[in-house]
Amino acid sequence: MNGTVFAVVIIALVLLVIIVVAKAIMVVPQAQSAVIERLGRFRTVASPGLTFLVPFLDKVRARIDLREQVVSFPPQPVITEDNLTVSIDTVVYFQVTDSRAAVYEISNYIVGVEQLTTTTLRNVVGGMSLEQTLTSRDSINTQLRGVLDEATGRWGIRVGRVEPGSCGHRVNVPRGTCRRRARRRRSRRCSPRSRRVARRRKSWHTSTCRPCRRWRRATRTRSG
């Protein structure tokens, strides 16, 4: 009986030692970092390599990828200065430079970058016409990068590049806009003032154009 109890105690101690060692040793891969907390408070940021923890007291809050990340956001409808809707998809290249700020300053930095990109893109394109939007790609890139880099700095993120459209701009002119323009052109052509101007131009051309005068004289001669 005593031997059985002794064996159970030994097995329990061995399992406890294995658990303690497993919780005390952590390996952080290259190009990653780990935010470590002790009793719910920030303790340190573990760099790549072997890291020792205090078992049952320290825990890993988050693992952060330190490589440059490429995130493609779906097309967003943007209204230009001349009231046309332009759907532009954006590609953002960013890198986490401060793991602690990326964890504690914002709940989800990828969602934050997406929302900030959408808002900034609408502000930038909203002050341009459709032609400027299609031809000012470099200007849009510069403005987006400047605003995003300044706003995301407190999140521990560095924005390297912003590309508005991986395959170029995709422009969607609403069908209602085309219909309104067509109706406007028809109303201008069919308005009483337009008809009067057309009659005046026709009468002026008939009275001043030499071929027209010859044609009128020939018509009168035949009729006579």
Buried (B, 14 or more C-beta within 10 A) or exposed (E): EEEEEEEEEEEEEEEEEEEEEEBBEBEBEEEBBBBBBEEEEEBEBBEBEEBEBEBEEBBBBBBBBBEEBEEEBEBBEBEBEEEBBBBBBBBBBBBBBBBBBBBBBBEEBBEBBBEBBBEBBBEBBEEBBBEBBBEBBEEBBEBBBEBBBEBBBEBBBBBEEBBBBEEEBEBEEEEEEEEEEEEEEEEEEEEEEEEEEEEEEEEEEEEEEEEEEEEEEEEEEEEE
